């Protein structure tokens, strides 16, 4: 697992905001320290060197988000080029 960043705060839409030194693709799965799927990348914004990343949390993990501020989240170290992309339909 590769460190994505620490949770800095929770947005008013219920998304977790992380400051990171990398830019993951939209839809990239995000994991907890215990390697459990936690959510997906829903937005990347701010400066290019250290962007803010918005994480859409899976419903089962959405309880007590305030307790998670300061926790570290991770992405898979082996990147899959198809994450966040839609499959093309065959004609």
KAHULIN-V740305 format. One record per pair of residues at least 12 apart in sequence whose ideal C-beta (glycine too) atoms are under 10 Angstrom apart, sorted by sequence separation. I is the first residue (numbers start at 1). GAP is how many residues later the second one is. If there is no record, write none. Layout:
BEGIN
i = (I | I)
gap = (GAP | GAP)
END
This chain:
BEGIN
i = (5 | 6 | 7 | 18 | 28 | 29 | 30 | 41 | 42 | 43 | 5 | 6 | 27 | 28 | 41 | 42 | 43 | 4 | 5 | 6 | 16 | 26 | 27 | 28 | 40 | 41 | 42 | 4 | 5 | 25 | 26 | 27 | 39 | 40 | 41 | 42 | 4 | 5 | 24 | 25 | 26 | 28 | 39 | 40 | 3 | 4 | 5 | 24 | 26 | 38 | 39 | 40 | 3 | 4 | 23 | 26 | 38 | 39 | 40 | 55 | 3 | 25 | 38 | 39 | 2 | 4 | 24 | 38 | 39 | 53 | 20 | 23 | 37 | 2 | 16 | 22 | 36 | 38 | 39 | 53 | 16 | 18 | 30 | 37 | 38 | 39 | 4 | 15 | 20 | 37 | 5 | 23 | 28 | 30 | 36 | 4 | 16 | 17 | 20 | 23 | 30 | 4 | 15 | 19 | 23 | 24 | 28 | 30 | 15 | 17 | 19 | 21 | 22 | 23 | 26 | 30 | 2 | 13 | 17 | 21 | 22 | 24 | 27 | 29 | 32 | 1 | 3 | 20 | 21 | 23 | 38 | 1 | 19 | 20 | 22 | 24 | 1 | 11 | 19 | 20 | 18 | 19 | 20 | 38 | 1 | 18 | 19 | 39 | 41 | 17 | 18 | 38 | 17 | 18 | 32 | 38 | 4 | 16 | 17 | 18 | 15 | 16 | 17 | 33 | 15 | 16 | 32 | 33 | 35 | 15 | 16 | 32 | 33 | 34 | 11 | 13 | 15 | 16 | 32 | 33 | 35 | 14 | 15 | 31 | 32 | 41 | 9 | 11 | 13 | 14 | 30 | 31 | 40 | 41 | 8 | 11 | 30 | 31 | 40 | 5 | 8 | 10 | 16 | 29 | 30 | 31 | 5 | 16 | 29 | 30 | 5 | 10 | 28 | 29 | 5 | 7 | 14 | 28 | 4 | 16 | 5 | 15 | 25 | 4 | 14 | 24 | 28 | 29 | 16 | 17 | 24 | 28 | 16 | 18 | 20 | 22 | 18 | 25 | 29 | 10 | 16 | 18 | 20 | 24 | 25 | 27 | 28 | 29 | 9 | 10 | 25 | 27 | 28 | 9 | 16 | 25 | 26 | 27 | 7 | 10 | 25 | 26 | 27 | 10 | 24 | 25 | 26 | 27 | 9 | 24 | 25 | 7 | 8 | 9 | 6 | 7 | 8 | 6 | 7 | 6 | 7 | 6 | 7 | 6 | 7 | 5 | 6 | 4 | 5 | 3 | 4 | 5 | 3 | 4 | 5 | 1 | 3 | 4 | 1 | 2 | 3 | 1 | 2 | 1 | 2 | 3 | 1 | 2 | 1 | 2 | 1 | 2)
gap = (12 | 12 | 12 | 12 | 12 | 12 | 12 | 12 | 12 | 12 | 13 | 13 | 13 | 13 | 13 | 13 | 13 | 14 | 14 | 14 | 14 | 14 | 14 | 14 | 14 | 14 | 14 | 15 | 15 | 15 | 15 | 15 | 15 | 15 | 15 | 15 | 16 | 16 | 16 | 16 | 16 | 16 | 16 | 16 | 17 | 17 | 17 | 17 | 17 | 17 | 17 | 17 | 18 | 18 | 18 | 18 | 18 | 18 | 18 | 18 | 19 | 19 | 19 | 19 | 20 | 20 | 20 | 20 | 20 | 20 | 21 | 21 | 21 | 22 | 22 | 22 | 22 | 22 | 22 | 22 | 23 | 23 | 23 | 23 | 23 | 23 | 24 | 24 | 24 | 24 | 25 | 25 | 25 | 25 | 25 | 26 | 26 | 26 | 26 | 26 | 26 | 27 | 27 | 27 | 27 | 27 | 27 | 27 | 28 | 28 | 28 | 28 | 28 | 28 | 28 | 28 | 29 | 29 | 29 | 29 | 29 | 29 | 29 | 29 | 29 | 30 | 30 | 30 | 30 | 30 | 30 | 31 | 31 | 31 | 31 | 31 | 32 | 32 | 32 | 32 | 33 | 33 | 33 | 33 | 34 | 34 | 34 | 34 | 34 | 35 | 35 | 35 | 36 | 36 | 36 | 36 | 37 | 37 | 37 | 37 | 38 | 38 | 38 | 38 | 39 | 39 | 39 | 39 | 39 | 40 | 40 | 40 | 40 | 40 | 41 | 41 | 41 | 41 | 41 | 41 | 41 | 42 | 42 | 42 | 42 | 42 | 43 | 43 | 43 | 43 | 43 | 43 | 43 | 43 | 44 | 44 | 44 | 44 | 44 | 45 | 45 | 45 | 45 | 45 | 45 | 45 | 46 | 46 | 46 | 46 | 47 | 47 | 47 | 47 | 48 | 48 | 48 | 48 | 49 | 49 | 50 | 50 | 50 | 51 | 51 | 51 | 51 | 51 | 52 | 52 | 52 | 52 | 53 | 53 | 53 | 53 | 54 | 54 | 54 | 55 | 55 | 55 | 55 | 55 | 55 | 55 | 55 | 55 | 56 | 56 | 56 | 56 | 56 | 57 | 57 | 57 | 57 | 57 | 58 | 58 | 58 | 58 | 58 | 59 | 59 | 59 | 59 | 59 | 60 | 60 | 60 | 61 | 61 | 61 | 62 | 62 | 62 | 63 | 63 | 64 | 64 | 65 | 65 | 66 | 66 | 67 | 67 | 68 | 68 | 69 | 69 | 69 | 70 | 70 | 70 | 71 | 71 | 71 | 72 | 72 | 72 | 73 | 73 | 74 | 74 | 74 | 75 | 75 | 76 | 76 | 77 | 77)
END
